[in-house]
């Protein structure tokens, strides 16, 4: 199939493609502006150091740094444990969250070969998310000496509770652009699928191309109005000149 034929298939069903794209964009716009709950993200950074366990003079070396990096994997699990989460709920009851909610939403990550841990919490209120992430950081720093017998956690940066960032899930323009691209691809795919499933011949060009035979005659499309007009013409032609529909009484 040549490129011109592909273009012809798309052109025949342009109205279907346009309808699908318009409906998809409208639905995405309504969803983005009216049915999307804004989600805010707050983060805090902790640094794991081994100054308390270093050699004489408290200096750091490659070995102690490597030990700190290895400990981060354990700290990731400890932060989300019920021990830490229950302490957060106990010390900060004003947050109004449970330990299960905290452990399921909070995320902890660290870059490769880095001593810095990044704590992230998401909520529908940025102020609440910032307060929660700061509370978790504080409790973790307080509890890690009792759990690991070493005080090697430092809060590098806390979430700014006075900031007013935008929601992380609200980008209607991007959503609409994505909807445009996806719906356009889907609509074109549907058009080609319908054309593939349609095995009827609609034009003489298709007959010549598929059957390789010459077209001797073409019957145009006949509408109901055409049939009514032709019937009237036939009736008028059959009616003889001077012939009356009524019988004469002078016989």
Secondary structure as UniProt FT lines:
FT   HELIX           3..12
FT   HELIX           14..34
FT   STRAND          40..48
FT   HELIX           51..53
FT   HELIX           56..58
FT   HELIX           62..79
FT   HELIX           82..91
FT   HELIX           93..95
FT   HELIX           99..105
FT   STRAND          107..110
FT   TURN            112..113
FT   STRAND          116..123
FT   HELIX           126..148
FT   STRAND          153..157
FT   TURN            161..162
FT   TURN            168..169
FT   HELIX           172..197
FT   HELIX           204..211
FT   HELIX           224..238
FT   TURN            241..242
//
